[in-house]
Amino acid sequence: MERLIEILEDIQPDVDYKNCEDLIDAHHLDSLAIISLIAELEDEFDVTIPAVEIIPDNFNSAERIMKMIERLQED
């Protein structure tokens, strides 16, 4: 989870990623940030994030992003 927080902070600083649960809904991450984030996550965690997983529910919090990564690593 710490590495995920570091990636998020590199892309968009000044957000409390440990507590924020509305990253998408509150527009903390825009579409370009999401594209950058997906590329970083795929490289760092050795996963492929299919288009069907790119929904606000999977990206609204660091915890949800981590759960998605863990689920994709199991497949």
Phi and psi restraints in degrees (range 20) as a CNS / XPLOR table:
assign (resid 1 and name C) (resid 2 and name N)
       (resid 2 and name CA) (resid 2 and name C) 1.0 -61.3 20.0 2
assign (resid 2 and name N) (resid 2 and name CA)
       (resid 2 and name C) (resid 3 and name N) 1.0 -41.0 20.0 2
assign (resid 2 and name C) (resid 3 and name N)
       (resid 3 and name CA) (resid 3 and name C) 1.0 -64.0 20.0 2
assign (resid 3 and name N) (resid 3 and name CA)
       (resid 3 and name C) (resid 4 and name N) 1.0 -39.6 20.0 2
assign (resid 3 and name C) (resid 4 and name N)
       (resid 4 and name CA) (resid 4 and name C) 1.0 -60.8 20.0 2
assign (resid 4 and name N) (resid 4 and name CA)
       (resid 4 and name C) (resid 5 and name N) 1.0 -45.5 20.0 2
assign (resid 4 and name C) (resid 5 and name N)
       (resid 5 and name CA) (resid 5 and name C) 1.0 -60.6 20.0 2
assign (resid 5 and name N) (resid 5 and name CA)
       (resid 5 and name C) (resid 6 and name N) 1.0 -41.2 20.0 2
assign (resid 5 and name C) (resid 6 and name N)
       (resid 6 and name CA) (resid 6 and name C) 1.0 -61.2 20.0 2
assign (resid 6 and name N) (resid 6 and name CA)
       (resid 6 and name C) (resid 7 and name N) 1.0 -43.7 20.0 2
assign (resid 6 and name C) (resid 7 and name N)
       (resid 7 and name CA) (resid 7 and name C) 1.0 -61.5 20.0 2
assign (resid 7 and name N) (resid 7 and name CA)
       (resid 7 and name C) (resid 8 and name N) 1.0 -47.3 20.0 2
assign (resid 7 and name C) (resid 8 and name N)
       (resid 8 and name CA) (resid 8 and name C) 1.0 -60.5 20.0 2
assign (resid 8 and name N) (resid 8 and name CA)
       (resid 8 and name C) (resid 9 and name N) 1.0 -42.4 20.0 2
assign (resid 8 and name C) (resid 9 and name N)
       (resid 9 and name CA) (resid 9 and name C) 1.0 -66.8 20.0 2
assign (resid 9 and name N) (resid 9 and name CA)
       (resid 9 and name C) (resid 10 and name N) 1.0 -32.3 20.0 2
assign (resid 9 and name C) (resid 10 and name N)
       (resid 10 and name CA) (resid 10 and name C) 1.0 -66.5 20.0 2
assign (resid 10 and name N) (resid 10 and name CA)
       (resid 10 and name C) (resid 11 and name N) 1.0 -37.6 20.0 2
assign (resid 10 and name C) (resid 11 and name N)
       (resid 11 and name CA) (resid 11 and name C) 1.0 -78.0 20.0 2
assign (resid 11 and name N) (resid 11 and name CA)
       (resid 11 and name C) (resid 12 and name N) 1.0 -44.4 20.0 2
assign (resid 11 and name C) (resid 12 and name N)
       (resid 12 and name CA) (resid 12 and name C) 1.0 -144.1 20.0 2
assign (resid 12 and name N) (resid 12 and name CA)
       (resid 12 and name C) (resid 13 and name N) 1.0 93.7 20.0 2
assign (resid 12 and name C) (resid 13 and name N)
       (resid 13 and name CA) (resid 13 and name C) 1.0 -71.1 20.0 2
assign (resid 13 and name N) (resid 13 and name CA)
       (resid 13 and name C) (resid 14 and name N) 1.0 175.0 20.0 2
assign (resid 13 and name C) (resid 14 and name N)
       (resid 14 and name CA) (resid 14 and name C) 1.0 69.5 20.0 2
assign (resid 14 and name N) (resid 14 and name CA)
       (resid 14 and name C) (resid 15 and name N) 1.0 27.9 20.0 2
assign (resid 14 and name C) (resid 15 and name N)
       (resid 15 and name CA) (resid 15 and name C) 1.0 -125.3 20.0 2
assign (resid 15 and name N) (resid 15 and name CA)
       (resid 15 and name C) (resid 16 and name N) 1.0 138.8 20.0 2
assign (resid 15 and name C) (resid 16 and name N)
       (resid 16 and name CA) (resid 16 and name C) 1.0 -83.6 20.0 2
assign (resid 16 and name N) (resid 16 and name CA)
       (resid 16 and name C) (resid 17 and name N) 1.0 83.4 20.0 2
assign (resid 16 and name C) (resid 17 and name N)
       (resid 17 and name CA) (resid 17 and name C) 1.0 -66.7 20.0 2
assign (resid 17 and name N) (resid 17 and name CA)
       (resid 17 and name C) (resid 18 and name N) 1.0 -23.9 20.0 2
assign (resid 17 and name C) (resid 18 and name N)
       (resid 18 and name CA) (resid 18 and name C) 1.0 -71.2 20.0 2
assign (resid 18 and name N) (resid 18 and name CA)
       (resid 18 and name C) (resid 19 and name N) 1.0 -25.7 20.0 2
assign (resid 18 and name C) (resid 19 and name N)
       (resid 19 and name CA) (resid 19 and name C) 1.0 -117.7 20.0 2
assign (resid 19 and name N) (resid 19 and name CA)
       (resid 19 and name C) (resid 20 and name N) 1.0 -16.6 20.0 2
assign (resid 19 and name C) (resid 20 and name N)
       (resid 20 and name CA) (resid 20 and name C) 1.0 -73.0 20.0 2
assign (resid 20 and name N) (resid 20 and name CA)
       (resid 20 and name C) (resid 21 and name N) 1.0 131.0 20.0 2
assign (resid 20 and name C) (resid 21 and name N)
       (resid 21 and name CA) (resid 21 and name C) 1.0 -121.8 20.0 2
assign (resid 21 and name N) (resid 21 and name CA)
       (resid 21 and name C) (resid 22 and name N) 1.0 16.2 20.0 2
assign (resid 21 and name C) (resid 22 and name N)
       (resid 22 and name CA) (resid 22 and name C) 1.0 -139.5 20.0 2
assign (resid 22 and name N) (resid 22 and name CA)
       (resid 22 and name C) (resid 23 and name N) 1.0 47.7 20.0 2
assign (resid 22 and name C) (resid 23 and name N)
       (resid 23 and name CA) (resid 23 and name C) 1.0 -57.4 20.0 2
assign (resid 23 and name N) (resid 23 and name CA)
       (resid 23 and name C) (resid 24 and name N) 1.0 -40.5 20.0 2
assign (resid 23 and name C) (resid 24 and name N)
       (resid 24 and name CA) (resid 24 and name C) 1.0 -84.8 20.0 2
assign (resid 24 and name N) (resid 24 and name CA)
       (resid 24 and name C) (resid 25 and name N) 1.0 -50.3 20.0 2
assign (resid 24 and name C) (resid 25 and name N)
       (resid 25 and name CA) (resid 25 and name C) 1.0 -60.2 20.0 2
assign (resid 25 and name N) (resid 25 and name CA)
       (resid 25 and name C) (resid 26 and name N) 1.0 -33.5 20.0 2
assign (resid 25 and name C) (resid 26 and name N)
       (resid 26 and name CA) (resid 26 and name C) 1.0 -94.5 20.0 2
assign (resid 26 and name N) (resid 26 and name CA)
       (resid 26 and name C) (resid 27 and name N) 1.0 8.2 20.0 2
assign (resid 26 and name C) (resid 27 and name N)
       (resid 27 and name CA) (resid 27 and name C) 1.0 62.4 20.0 2
assign (resid 27 and name N) (resid 27 and name CA)
       (resid 27 and name C) (resid 28 and name N) 1.0 31.0 20.0 2
assign (resid 27 and name C) (resid 28 and name N)
       (resid 28 and name CA) (resid 28 and name C) 1.0 -71.5 20.0 2
assign (resid 28 and name N) (resid 28 and name CA)
       (resid 28 and name C) (resid 29 and name N) 1.0 -31.7 20.0 2
assign (resid 28 and name C) (resid 29 and name N)
       (resid 29 and name CA) (resid 29 and name C) 1.0 -118.5 20.0 2
assign (resid 29 and name N) (resid 29 and name CA)
       (resid 29 and name C) (resid 30 and name N) 1.0 122.8 20.0 2
assign (resid 29 and name C) (resid 30 and name N)
       (resid 30 and name CA) (resid 30 and name C) 1.0 -95.3 20.0 2
assign (resid 30 and name N) (resid 30 and name CA)
       (resid 30 and name C) (resid 31 and name N) 1.0 -177.0 20.0 2
assign (resid 30 and name C) (resid 31 and name N)
       (resid 31 and name CA) (resid 31 and name C) 1.0 -62.7 20.0 2
assign (resid 31 and name N) (resid 31 and name CA)
       (resid 31 and name C) (resid 32 and name N) 1.0 -38.9 20.0 2
assign (resid 31 and name C) (resid 32 and name N)
       (resid 32 and name CA) (resid 32 and name C) 1.0 -67.3 20.0 2
assign (resid 32 and name N) (resid 32 and name CA)
       (resid 32 and name C) (resid 33 and name N) 1.0 -38.1 20.0 2
assign (resid 32 and name C) (resid 33 and name N)
       (resid 33 and name CA) (resid 33 and name C) 1.0 -64.2 20.0 2
assign (resid 33 and name N) (resid 33 and name CA)
       (resid 33 and name C) (resid 34 and name N) 1.0 -39.0 20.0 2
assign (resid 33 and name C) (resid 34 and name N)
       (resid 34 and name CA) (resid 34 and name C) 1.0 -64.6 20.0 2
assign (resid 34 and name N) (resid 34 and name CA)
       (resid 34 and name C) (resid 35 and name N) 1.0 -41.7 20.0 2
assign (resid 34 and name C) (resid 35 and name N)
       (resid 35 and name CA) (resid 35 and name C) 1.0 -62.1 20.0 2
assign (resid 35 and name N) (resid 35 and name CA)
       (resid 35 and name C) (resid 36 and name N) 1.0 -45.3 20.0 2
assign (resid 35 and name C) (resid 36 and name N)
       (resid 36 and name CA) (resid 36 and name C) 1.0 -62.3 20.0 2
assign (resid 36 and name N) (resid 36 and name CA)
       (resid 36 and name C) (resid 37 and name N) 1.0 -43.3 20.0 2
assign (resid 36 and name C) (resid 37 and name N)
       (resid 37 and name CA) (resid 37 and name C) 1.0 -61.3 20.0 2
assign (resid 37 and name N) (resid 37 and name CA)
       (resid 37 and name C) (resid 38 and name N) 1.0 -45.2 20.0 2
assign (resid 37 and name C) (resid 38 and name N)
       (resid 38 and name CA) (resid 38 and name C) 1.0 -59.8 20.0 2
assign (resid 38 and name N) (resid 38 and name CA)
       (resid 38 and name C) (resid 39 and name N) 1.0 -45.2 20.0 2
assign (resid 38 and name C) (resid 39 and name N)
       (resid 39 and name CA) (resid 39 and name C) 1.0 -60.8 20.0 2
assign (resid 39 and name N) (resid 39 and name CA)
       (resid 39 and name C) (resid 40 and name N) 1.0 -44.5 20.0 2
assign (resid 39 and name C) (resid 40 and name N)
       (resid 40 and name CA) (resid 40 and name C) 1.0 -64.0 20.0 2
assign (resid 40 and name N) (resid 40 and name CA)
       (resid 40 and name C) (resid 41 and name N) 1.0 -43.1 20.0 2
assign (resid 40 and name C) (resid 41 and name N)
       (resid 41 and name CA) (resid 41 and name C) 1.0 -64.0 20.0 2
assign (resid 41 and name N) (resid 41 and name CA)
       (resid 41 and name C) (resid 42 and name N) 1.0 -42.4 20.0 2
assign (resid 41 and name C) (resid 42 and name N)
       (resid 42 and name CA) (resid 42 and name C) 1.0 -62.2 20.0 2
assign (resid 42 and name N) (resid 42 and name CA)
       (resid 42 and name C) (resid 43 and name N) 1.0 -41.4 20.0 2
assign (resid 42 and name C) (resid 43 and name N)
       (resid 43 and name CA) (resid 43 and name C) 1.0 -70.4 20.0 2
assign (resid 43 and name N) (resid 43 and name CA)
       (resid 43 and name C) (resid 44 and name N) 1.0 -48.0 20.0 2
assign (resid 43 and name C) (resid 44 and name N)
       (resid 44 and name CA) (resid 44 and name C) 1.0 -69.4 20.0 2
assign (resid 44 and name N) (resid 44 and name CA)
       (resid 44 and name C) (resid 45 and name N) 1.0 -40.5 20.0 2
assign (resid 44 and name C) (resid 45 and name N)
       (resid 45 and name CA) (resid 45 and name C) 1.0 -106.1 20.0 2
assign (resid 45 and name N) (resid 45 and name CA)
       (resid 45 and name C) (resid 46 and name N) 1.0 5.4 20.0 2
assign (resid 45 and name C) (resid 46 and name N)
       (resid 46 and name CA) (resid 46 and name C) 1.0 52.9 20.0 2
assign (resid 46 and name N) (resid 46 and name CA)
       (resid 46 and name C) (resid 47 and name N) 1.0 51.8 20.0 2
assign (resid 46 and name C) (resid 47 and name N)
       (resid 47 and name CA) (resid 47 and name C) 1.0 -129.1 20.0 2
assign (resid 47 and name N) (resid 47 and name CA)
       (resid 47 and name C) (resid 48 and name N) 1.0 162.2 20.0 2
assign (resid 47 and name C) (resid 48 and name N)
       (resid 48 and name CA) (resid 48 and name C) 1.0 -113.7 20.0 2
assign (resid 48 and name N) (resid 48 and name CA)
       (resid 48 and name C) (resid 49 and name N) 1.0 126.1 20.0 2
assign (resid 48 and name C) (resid 49 and name N)
       (resid 49 and name CA) (resid 49 and name C) 1.0 -99.8 20.0 2
assign (resid 49 and name N) (resid 49 and name CA)
       (resid 49 and name C) (resid 50 and name N) 1.0 104.9 20.0 2
assign (resid 49 and name C) (resid 50 and name N)
       (resid 50 and name CA) (resid 50 and name C) 1.0 -70.6 20.0 2
assign (resid 50 and name N) (resid 50 and name CA)
       (resid 50 and name C) (resid 51 and name N) 1.0 157.8 20.0 2
assign (resid 50 and name C) (resid 51 and name N)
       (resid 51 and name CA) (resid 51 and name C) 1.0 -55.3 20.0 2
assign (resid 51 and name N) (resid 51 and name CA)
       (resid 51 and name C) (resid 52 and name N) 1.0 -34.7 20.0 2
assign (resid 51 and name C) (resid 52 and name N)
       (resid 52 and name CA) (resid 52 and name C) 1.0 -66.0 20.0 2
assign (resid 52 and name N) (resid 52 and name CA)
       (resid 52 and name C) (resid 53 and name N) 1.0 -18.7 20.0 2
assign (resid 52 and name C) (resid 53 and name N)
       (resid 53 and name CA) (resid 53 and name C) 1.0 -88.2 20.0 2
assign (resid 53 and name N) (resid 53 and name CA)
       (resid 53 and name C) (resid 54 and name N) 1.0 -10.4 20.0 2
assign (resid 53 and name C) (resid 54 and name N)
       (resid 54 and name CA) (resid 54 and name C) 1.0 -87.8 20.0 2
assign (resid 54 and name N) (resid 54 and name CA)
       (resid 54 and name C) (resid 55 and name N) 1.0 76.0 20.0 2
assign (resid 54 and name C) (resid 55 and name N)
       (resid 55 and name CA) (resid 55 and name C) 1.0 -129.0 20.0 2
assign (resid 55 and name N) (resid 55 and name CA)
       (resid 55 and name C) (resid 56 and name N) 1.0 152.2 20.0 2
assign (resid 55 and name C) (resid 56 and name N)
       (resid 56 and name CA) (resid 56 and name C) 1.0 -52.7 20.0 2
assign (resid 56 and name N) (resid 56 and name CA)
       (resid 56 and name C) (resid 57 and name N) 1.0 -38.3 20.0 2
assign (resid 56 and name C) (resid 57 and name N)
       (resid 57 and name CA) (resid 57 and name C) 1.0 -58.2 20.0 2
assign (resid 57 and name N) (resid 57 and name CA)
       (resid 57 and name C) (resid 58 and name N) 1.0 -33.8 20.0 2
assign (resid 57 and name C) (resid 58 and name N)
       (resid 58 and name CA) (resid 58 and name C) 1.0 -81.5 20.0 2
assign (resid 58 and name N) (resid 58 and name CA)
       (resid 58 and name C) (resid 59 and name N) 1.0 -12.6 20.0 2
assign (resid 58 and name C) (resid 59 and name N)
       (resid 59 and name CA) (resid 59 and name C) 1.0 -123.0 20.0 2
assign (resid 59 and name N) (resid 59 and name CA)
       (resid 59 and name C) (resid 60 and name N) 1.0 8.7 20.0 2
assign (resid 59 and name C) (resid 60 and name N)
       (resid 60 and name CA) (resid 60 and name C) 1.0 -77.3 20.0 2
assign (resid 60 and name N) (resid 60 and name CA)
       (resid 60 and name C) (resid 61 and name N) 1.0 -15.6 20.0 2
assign (resid 60 and name C) (resid 61 and name N)
       (resid 61 and name CA) (resid 61 and name C) 1.0 -151.3 20.0 2
assign (resid 61 and name N) (resid 61 and name CA)
       (resid 61 and name C) (resid 62 and name N) 1.0 158.4 20.0 2
assign (resid 61 and name C) (resid 62 and name N)
       (resid 62 and name CA) (resid 62 and name C) 1.0 -61.4 20.0 2
assign (resid 62 and name N) (resid 62 and name CA)
       (resid 62 and name C) (resid 63 and name N) 1.0 -37.0 20.0 2
assign (resid 62 and name C) (resid 63 and name N)
       (resid 63 and name CA) (resid 63 and name C) 1.0 -62.4 20.0 2
assign (resid 63 and name N) (resid 63 and name CA)
       (resid 63 and name C) (resid 64 and name N) 1.0 -43.4 20.0 2
assign (resid 63 and name C) (resid 64 and name N)
       (resid 64 and name CA) (resid 64 and name C) 1.0 -67.8 20.0 2
assign (resid 64 and name N) (resid 64 and name CA)
       (resid 64 and name C) (resid 65 and name N) 1.0 -37.5 20.0 2
assign (resid 64 and name C) (resid 65 and name N)
       (resid 65 and name CA) (resid 65 and name C) 1.0 -62.6 20.0 2
assign (resid 65 and name N) (resid 65 and name CA)
       (resid 65 and name C) (resid 66 and name N) 1.0 -44.1 20.0 2
assign (resid 65 and name C) (resid 66 and name N)
       (resid 66 and name CA) (resid 66 and name C) 1.0 -63.9 20.0 2
assign (resid 66 and name N) (resid 66 and name CA)
       (resid 66 and name C) (resid 67 and name N) 1.0 -40.3 20.0 2
assign (resid 66 and name C) (resid 67 and name N)
       (resid 67 and name CA) (resid 67 and name C) 1.0 -62.4 20.0 2
assign (resid 67 and name N) (resid 67 and name CA)
       (resid 67 and name C) (resid 68 and name N) 1.0 -40.3 20.0 2
assign (resid 67 and name C) (resid 68 and name N)
       (resid 68 and name CA) (resid 68 and name C) 1.0 -63.4 20.0 2
assign (resid 68 and name N) (resid 68 and name CA)
       (resid 68 and name C) (resid 69 and name N) 1.0 -45.0 20.0 2
assign (resid 68 and name C) (resid 69 and name N)
       (resid 69 and name CA) (resid 69 and name C) 1.0 -59.2 20.0 2
assign (resid 69 and name N) (resid 69 and name CA)
       (resid 69 and name C) (resid 70 and name N) 1.0 -47.5 20.0 2
assign (resid 69 and name C) (resid 70 and name N)
       (resid 70 and name CA) (resid 70 and name C) 1.0 -61.0 20.0 2
assign (resid 70 and name N) (resid 70 and name CA)
       (resid 70 and name C) (resid 71 and name N) 1.0 -40.7 20.0 2
assign (resid 70 and name C) (resid 71 and name N)
       (resid 71 and name CA) (resid 71 and name C) 1.0 -64.3 20.0 2
assign (resid 71 and name N) (resid 71 and name CA)
       (resid 71 and name C) (resid 72 and name N) 1.0 -41.4 20.0 2
assign (resid 71 and name C) (resid 72 and name N)
       (resid 72 and name CA) (resid 72 and name C) 1.0 -70.1 20.0 2
assign (resid 72 and name N) (resid 72 and name CA)
       (resid 72 and name C) (resid 73 and name N) 1.0 -31.9 20.0 2
assign (resid 72 and name C) (resid 73 and name N)
       (resid 73 and name CA) (resid 73 and name C) 1.0 -68.9 20.0 2
assign (resid 73 and name N) (resid 73 and name CA)
       (resid 73 and name C) (resid 74 and name N) 1.0 -28.4 20.0 2
assign (resid 73 and name C) (resid 74 and name N)
       (resid 74 and name CA) (resid 74 and name C) 1.0 -73.3 20.0 2
assign (resid 74 and name N) (resid 74 and name CA)
       (resid 74 and name C) (resid 75 and name N) 1.0 -29.2 20.0 2
